[in-house]
């Protein structure tokens, strides 16, 4: 008998590992034979279950790297009645269960985070989703929505804030997500190059199966691009680090340009505009009065504006200048017209149930009957089975009423207020980090006017993760009001 065989007979743990592995191989072969593929991820889940108990920090960082490369279960196994992002959502479920178990058993979560205005707004958001789930027209759909929103927020906000007490974890978060996204951008550019870089239809599917379409792909690139640009002037990023940041910025700019996502381009321009206003130190009162004046002019000239827009018949094009011009085409561009169709359906649904809405996550199942025949387009469907409300604000308005839409607006406002205030007033060396992630959130806040992606792991990771960075900076890394409070041990 060889040395390995002798060790196998003597080592009880090795024998158990062998038997369990053999059992899995036989069981998985059985499931594969009958076309059941998702049992294959069991070893991955088992590994992350062990890793999560061993180190929540390490598990979180691995999760961040994997998010840009996640795949939908429905893409792997067509015909399923449910969907998950793999391997990220199973990992988030594990992290959520372990996090809240530790929270209730140890009761050591920093009170400064729980009492932070942004955290309170998030609690209100979750609480209202729970209330409207009870009144939902489709309770099962709303329960699924509530649970998924909980594991997104727990993983990328409540857990992340604590881990971001270590400054290097904030940088690791941005680096690892950027690294994972860089792989997808290179993959998409290689696919697009095969069809021709200026082939717009090919650009729409170049990032699949990792992104559903080019709009979510462009939105995520825009968010991380703004964060990367914010690092360039920072004094603590020199030498090779600054070269890497410049390289990442150039790669993300290329990915953004060839995403052909007009909403992502607009949101990036808006974020840069906000950056200029912040650097010019424009007083908030002046910004508020200017915004109010612009709103009044738009409302008073609405009929004239609509007539002008209806004269624009430039459709989407491979020519970037014409593609930009098509943004305001509401007479013949099918994408723009379909957005209007979805928005008006959402508003009509809201008028029917203004307080509690139809229930979280129900818009895509309910809006078919609210489509106005005059608004239907060549891409409208009778069963309305092509997605959501195309608005991060009107969607919640239809699904959870006025309080639900208000909660999203309040969360974004408090995050941006805290982030920009930190940059302007703090003497901390981290103020450039606060500015960069605030600009990333600004791009998504603008993008949210035209699309909504918070039900995806990629956009949610950055949306809630950027907020976690802002709160961690405000609570743990602000020299003007440092809070000497220990984070819970792992």
N, C-alpha and C positions, 0 to 999 in steps of 0.2 A: 504494500500500500504506500502510495507516495506521500510526501509531506503535506500536500494540500488536502488529500483525503483524510489523513490523520487529524489535521487541524479541524476539518469539517466535523468529524465525529466528536471531538473534544469541546468545540466551541458551540454552546447552546444558541447564542444569539445569531451566529452564522447559519446554523441550521434553520432557525425560524425565518431568517431573511430569504433563504433558498426556497422554503416551502411557500412563503407568501408570494415571492416572485413567480414561482411555478404556477400557483393558483391564478394569479393575474394573467399570465400568458395564456393559460387554457381558457379562462373566462373571456378575455378580450378576443381571442380567436373565435369563440362561439358568437360573440356579439357582432364581430366584423363579418362573419359568414351570413348573418341575417340583416346586414346593412345598417347596423347600429354603431356609429363611429365615435360618438362623444364619450363613450366609456374609456377611450384611449387617453383622455386627459387626466384620469384618476391619479397616476403617479406624479404628475405635475402639481395637482392640488395637494397631494400628500406631502410633497416636498415643501410647498409653501406653507402648509399648516405647521410643519416642523420649524421652518424658517421664521414664521411669524411669532411663535412662542420663544424661539431663540433670540430674535432681534426684530422688533417692529421697524426699527430704522432701516435695516438692510432690506427687509421685505418691501418697504415703501419705495426705496430707491430703485430696486429691481422693477417694481411695478411702473414707475415713472418712465423708465427706459423702454418698457414693452408697450406702453400705451399707443404711441404712433404706429406700431406694427401690428396692432390687434386686428382680428378678423371676426366677422359676424358668423354665429353658428348657422344661421339660415343660408349663408353662402356655402358653407361646408356640407350641410345636410338640408337640401331643399325640401319644402313641404311641412316643416315643423310648425306647430301652433305657437311656439314661444321663441324668443331670440335672446342671445347673450353675446357680448363681446368677449372673445377668447384670445389669450388666457386671462385678460385683465379683470373682467367682472367677477369670476369666481374668486380671484385673489382679493378683490375689494370686499366681497362678502365675508371672507375669512378675517380680513383686517378689521372690518366693522364689528364682527362678533367678538373678537379678542379685545378690541379697544374698549367697547362698552362693558365687557366682562371685567376688565381691569379697572375701569372707571368706577363701577358700582362696588367692587370688592375693596379697592384701595382708597377711593375717595380723595385722590390727591391731585385732581386736575386743577391747574392754576385758575383761581377765581377771577383774576384780572382779565383772562380771556373770556370767561363765561359772561362777565359783566360789560365787556366791550360793546359799544353801540352797534358795531357790525354783527357781532355774535347775536345780540338781542334781535336784530332785524332778521337774521337767518332763522332764529327760533320762531319768530312770528311767521315767517314764510313756511316753515315746515308745519307749524301748528295749523295754519289756514288750509294747507293742502290736506291735512288730516280731517279737518272739519268738512271740507267740501268733498272728501272721499265718502263721508257718511251720507251726504245728500246726493251723491253722484247718480247720473242716469245709467251708468255702467260700472257698478261697484268693483267688479273684478279687475277691470282695466285700470281703475283709479288706485286700487290697492297695489298693483304691480308698479304703477308710476311712483307712488309714495315710497315704496320700498327701495326702488332703484335710486330715487333722489336722495334717500337717506344714506345709501352706501357711497354715492358720489361725494356728498358733503362730508361724511365722516372721514373718508380716506384722504380727501384732498384739502379739507379745511381743518376739522377738529384735531385729527391726528397730525396733520402737517404743521399746524401752528406750534405744537409742542416740540416737534422735531426741529423746527426752524429756530429754536432757541440757540442751537449751534449754527452760527453764521455760515459755516461751510456747507451745511445741508441746503441752504437756499441757493447757493451757487451750484451745488450738485444737482438740485432739482432742474434748474435751467439748462445745465450742461447735458444731463442725461436725456431730457426730453428733446433738446436740440439735436443730440447725436442720433437718437432714434428717428426723428423727423428727417434728418439729413439723408439717412438710408432710403427713406421713402421718396424724397425729392429726386435723388439720383436715379432710383428705379423708375420713377415717372418720366424723367427727362430722357432716359435711355429708350423707353417705350415710345415716347413722343418723337424722338429723333428718327426712329424707324419709319414713322408715318410722315415726317416733315414737321419741323418746329412750328410752322405757321398753319398747321392743320387744326383749326379750332374744334371740329367735332371729335378728333382724336384726343385733344386735350381734356375733353369732358370725362373721358374714361381712363386716362393715362394713370391715375392714382388708384384705380380699383385693383384688387378688392379691399385695399386698406382704408380707402375713403369711398363713401357712397357716390359722390359726384365731385365736380371741380369746385363747387361753391363752399362746401365744408372744408375741403383741402385748402382753398385760398384763405378762408377765415382763420384757420389754425396757423398757417404760415404768417399771416399778417400779425397775429398776436405775438408770436415768438420773435418775429422780426423787430417789432417795436421794442421788445425787451432787450434784444441784442444791441440795437442801435444805442440804447440808453447807457450801455456799458462802455462805449468807445471813449467818451470824455473822462471817465472815472480815473482818478490818479492812481488807484491801487491795481489797475490792470495795465501792466507794462510788458515790454519785451515780447516773448513768444505768445503769452496770453492774448495780447492785443492783436497780434497777427492772426491768431486762431479766430478771434471775434470778427475781424474784418473778413476772413475767409468765409465764416458762417453767414455774415451779412450778405456777401456777394452771392452765395449759394441760395439763400432764402429770397433775395431779390429776383434771382433768375426763376426760381420756382413760382414766386408770386406773379411775375410778368407772364409766364407761360401757363398759368392756371386759367387764364382768360375769365377770371371771376371779377366782374365789374364791381360787385358789392365789396369785395376784398380790397380792390384798388381805391374805392371811395373811402372806405374806413381807414385805410393807411394814410391817405391825404388828410383826413379829418384829424387823425392822431398827431400828425406832424404840425397841423395848424394849431392844435392845443399846446403842443410843445413850444411853438413860437410865442403864443400868448403868455405861457408860464414864464418863459425867459424874459419877456418884455415887462413882466411884473404888473400886468393889467389888474386893477382892483376888481374883486368879485362883483361889487355893486355895479360897476361899469359894464361888465360882461352880462349881468342879469338884465340891466336896462336895455342893452343892445339886443339881446336875445328876444326880449319882450317886444321891442320895436319891430324887429324882423318878423316876428309872429303876427303882429297886427297888420303889417304890410301884406304878408302872404294871404291872410284871411280876407282882407279887404279887396285883394286883387285875384282871388281864387279863380273866378270865371275866366279872366284874361289869361291867367297862367295855363289853365286847362286847354284853352283854345290854341295857345302857342305850342303846347306839348303835342296836341293832336296833329299839328302840321308836320311834326318830325316823323318821317317814315323810314329812318335809317335802322335796319335790322342788325342783329349781331353779325360781326364780320371778323375775318382773319386779320384785316387791317386794324391795327390797334387804335388809330385815330377814329376810324368809323365805329369801332366797337365801343369806345368811350362815348361817342355821340349817340349811340343807340340806348344809352342809359335812360334818357328822357323820352324815348319813343313809347307812347301809350296808345298809338293808333294801329300798329301792325306787328310789333315785336311780341311774339307769343309768350315769352318768359315774363315780360313786364305785365302783360294783360292778365296772365294767370295769377300773378301776385295780387293784382287788384281784385280778381275774382275771389281769391282766398280771403283777402282782407274784408271785403264787403260781406262775405258769408260769416266771418268771425264777428263783425259788428252787429249783424242781424241776430246771430245767436246770443250775443251779449244783451241786446235789447229784450230778448225773451226771458233771460235769467240774469239780471244785472248784479245780484248780490252773491249768490253761491255758484253761478255758472253751471255748466253741464257735467262737470266732474273732471278732475285732473287726467290728462292723457286721452280724453274722449273726442277731441276736435276731429281727428282724422277719420273717426268712425261715424261722426254725426253731420259733417258739413255738406254731404251730398245733397240733402234736401233743401239746403239753404243757398244753393247756387242760383243766381239769377240767369235766366236764359240769355239775356243781353250781354252778360259778362263772360259767358263760356267761350273757351278758345279751342284751338285744334289739339291742345294737350290736356284739356279737361276730360274727365272720365265720368260716366254715369254713376259709378259706384264710389267715386271720390276716393280711390285707393292709392293715390300717389303722394301721400305725405301730409305735412302739417300746414300751419297757418302762415308760414313764411314771415313770421314776426315774433320776436322774443317778448313783445308787449301785448299784441292783440291776441295771440294764442292763449296766454294766461287769462286775459280779459274774458274770452269766451268760455274757458274751462273752469276758472275759479272766481270770476266776477271782479268787481272793482278792488276789493282788498287783495286779491291774488296778484293782479297786475301792479298794484301799488307796492306790494312787498318786493317785487323784482326791481322796480325803479328805485325804491329806498335802499336796497342792498347795493346797487351800482353807485348811487349817489354817495352813500357813506364810505364806500371803498375808495372812490376817487377823491372825495373830500379829505379823508385820512391820509391817503398817499401823497397828494399834492401839498397838503399842509405840512407833512413830515419833511418833504423836500425843501419847502420854503423856509420853515422855522427852525428845523432841527440843526444842531451843530454836529450831529453825528456824521461820520465818514460814509454812512450807508445811504445818504440822501439820494445819490444817483441810482441806487437799486430801487428805492421807492418810486422815483420818477419813471424808470424804465418799465416796471410792471404796471404802473398807473397808465402809461401810454398804451401798453398792451391791452389793458381793460377798456381804455377809451375806444380802441379800434373795434373791440367786440361790441361795446355799447352802441356804436354807430351801425355796425353790421347787423345788430339785432333788430334794427328798423326794417330790414329786408329779408332776414332769414332767422331761423332758430335751430340751434344745434346743441342745446344743453341736455338733450336726451342721449347724446353720444359721449363716449368716454374721452375722446380726444379734446373736444372743446371744453368739457366739464373739468378735465384735469387742469387746464390752464386757467379757466375762469375762477374756480374755487382755490386753486393753488396760488394764483397771484394775490387773491384776497388774504390767504394765509400768510404770505410774505409781508404784506402791508401791516397786518395786525401784529405779527411777530416783531416787526421793526418798531411799531408803536409801543408795544408792551415790553419787549426784552432788550431792544437795541437803540433806544432813544436816550442820548446822554442827558437830556434836559429833565427826564422823569424816569430814570432807570428804576425798574421794579425788581427788588432782590427776592425773587420767588423761584424756588426750584421746580423744574418740570418733573413729572412723575417718572420714577425709575422704570426701566424695561424689565 
